[in-house]
């Protein structure tokens, strides 16, 4: 590897300290290195081309931002965990320096995860072009700031299924199945699964079940509300939605690629990760 990018959590002081230590080590090994706060997405995206590996220093939230920076780019990500949960991170802060030479030497394996792609079409009253976004975890249509239910007409592959009357609706990937979707009562999918999850949040007198959809499914969510709703993408891209806005979600052709060095022990580590012990 000739070029490595390091994105760090800007609020965790030890994240920047570790980033500088890793930069110094990599430079001494003849590797070109660039540093950036994971919160400066545009700045990071401008430097991704030609980068062989991205190191994410923080927690799973930091990784979600790093993935947004490298989306549509084959650069793999290795997460170094400084947070409470580490479903997607690979290394602890203590082992990062020891394991890094092996990664640079080409050891390890690629863990490829499915992503979502959503096209946001504004309401008829808005004169905006459709916008496309990507998510590793989930797309969440919700009621916004006002504590009232939102009506969401849900269609799958062009067939109207139901109108959710709820706090919101989640479309999640297998990776996102251990996040917000799990808290809302959804199942846990194997990380490499390509299925999609569709489930309502606190439904009121409407369909309350979680649906597991095939990778080919196209989900269309149309917002019907007399107050402003919201769309959250991976928990950190937040957009306002007016009544009539439509969100079309499908599995993206883009994937997130993680470079890992530890054996793939999904099942044995699941309980520990859910309890925040690994």
N, C-alpha and C positions, 0 to 999 in steps of 0.2 A: 504493500500500500504506500502510495506516494503523497496523498493529501487527505487530511482528516479535519472535519469540522467538529467543534465542541459547542453545544448549546446548553446553557445552565439556567437554573431557576434564579431569577434576579433578587428574590427576597431572602433566600436562604444563604447566609454569609458563607457557610462552609462549602456551598456549591461553587462559588466563584474561586475560593481558595483551592479546591480540588482541581478545578478547570485549569488554573495557572500551573499547578504541579504537573498535571498531565501534559500540558503544552510544553513545559520545559523538558520533560522526559522524551516526548515525541520528537521535538526539535533536535535533541541530542542523538536521536536515532536516525537523523537525516530526513524526517518526515515534515512536509509543509503543513502548517496548522493555522486554522483561523478560529477565533472565538466570537461568540455572540450571545446575547441574552435570548432565551427561548421566547420571550415576549415581544421581540422585535422581528416579527415574521417576514416582513418585506426585505429587511436588511439581510436576513438569513437566506431567503430564496435567491437573492442576487448573487450569492457565493456558492450555491450548491453544485452547479455544473462542474464536472471534473473532480468532485470529491468522492473518495473511495469508501469512506466510512463516516457516519455521524455518531458522535458520543452524546448521549442525553444525560445530564446530571440533575437529578431532582427526584420526582416520583412519576406515577402514571400520567398525571396531568401535564407534566413537562413533555413526556413522550408524545402525547396527543398533539402538542404544538409543534414538536420536531417533525412528526409525520406530515403535518400540514405544510411544513417548509419544503419537504422533499417529494410531495405528491407529484405523480407523473414522471418521477425520476427513479432510476433503479438503485440509488444509493441505499445500502442497508443501515440500520440503526442498532446501536447497542446501548441499553439503558443502565445507568448506574444509580442505584436506589438510595435516596436520602429522605424519602417520604415515609408515610405510614403503610401504604399498600404498595405492592410491587408485582402485580399480575403480569405486567409487560416488561419490567426491568430484568436485567440478567445478572448484574454484579452488585455486590455490596461495596460501599466506599472502601472498606478495608482490603478487599481483594482486587480492586480495579488495577492497581499498578502491577500486581503479580500476573494477572491474566492478560493484560494488554499485549505483551510480546507475542503470545500465542495467536491472538487475533490478527496481529500485523503480519504474522508468518503464514496466514491463510488457513489456520486451523478453525474448527468450529463448523456450524451448520446453519443453513438459512431456514428460518421460520417465516413462512409466507402467510399473511392474513388478508382475508377479504375486506373490502371497503365498500361504502355506500356512495352513490352519486345521486345528487338531487338537483332537479331543475325547478327554480322558483319562478312562477308566473304571477305577476301582480294582478290585482283586481282590475276589472274593466275600466274603472275610474282613474287608474294610474297609467301614465304613459311611459312605462319603463320596459326595457327589453328583458326577456327571461335571463336569469342568472344561474350558474352552475356551481355547486359546492360539493366537497368531498368530506367523508367522515370515516374514521376508523371504528369508533364506538357506536354512535347513535345520532339520529335526527329526532328532535322532540318538538312537536307542535303543542303549545300550552296556552293557558288562559291569560298569561301576561301578569300585569301588576294588580288587576282588579280581581278580587276573590269571587268570581262567578264562573260557572261552567262555560265551556266553549263547545259549539256544535261542529263536528268534523265529519263530512261525508267521505267515506272510505271506499274506494274501488280497487279491485285487484284484477289485473290483465283486462281492463276495460269493462268489467262487470261490477256494478254497484253492489257492495256487500251490506253495509250498514251505515247509520249515522250515529257516531259516538257522541254522547252527551256526558262530558267528563272534564276533569282538570286538564286533560291533554291526551296525546297519543304518541307512543314511542315506536320508531322503527329502528331496530338494533341489529348489529352483526353478532357473530359468535364471540368476538372479542368483547363487544359491549354487553354480552349476556351476563357478565359478572359485575356490571356497573349499575347504572340507574334502572335498567330493565329488571335486574334481580331484585332491587328494592321495591319495585312496583309489582312484584309477584311473578315475574317471568322465570322460565327454566334456564339452566346452565347448559350451553352447547360446548362441544369440543372446540378448542381454539382454531383448529384448521377447517372446521365445518364452513360450508358456503351458504347455508340456509340463512333466511332473514327472520326476525321476530317482529310481530306486530301486536301491540297490546295497549289498552287504554290505561290512563291513570285516574284512579278513583271515579269509575263510571257511575252515573246516576240513571237508573232505569233504562239502561242500554246494554249492549253486548259487553260482557265482563271478562271474556276469555282471552288468553294469549294464543295467537296463531303462529305456528312454525311454517314458513313459506319456502318453497324451493328457490334455488338461486336464480331461476329465470323469471321470477315474479316481478311485476311492475306495480308498485303501490301508488295510487293517486289520492292525496288528501286535500279536500277543499274546505276552507274555513268559512263558517257561517256564524257571525257574531255581531252584536251591536256595540262591542267595545274592542279595543285593539288587542290582538293576540300576539304571540311571539313564537319564533323558531330558534331553537338552540342547537348548534352543531358542535358535537364533541364537548359541550359544556362551556366553551369559551368564545365561540362565534355566535353572537346573539343579534337577531334581526326582528324588526317589528312587522306584523302582518295585519293587513286590513281585511275586512270581510270580503270574500270572493277570491282571495289569494289561493293559488293551487300549488301544492308541492308534489312533484312526481319523483319517486324514489325507486332506485333499482341497484342491484349489485354492480359495482363499477368494474371496468376492465383494468383499472389501476389497482395495485395491491400494496400493502405495507410489508417491507422485508426487514426482518430482525436477524442480526448476526448473533448467534448464541454459542457458548462454549461449554455449558453444562449439559448433561444428558436430558432428554425430553421426559420429564417425570410429571406429566399433567395431573394424574389422578392421586398419586401419593402426596403431592404438595398442595392439593386443592384446599383441604381443611385449614392447613397452616396459613395459607395466603388469605383465606376468608377471615381468619382471626387476626390478620396483620402481624403474623409471627415469622414471616419469611419474605 
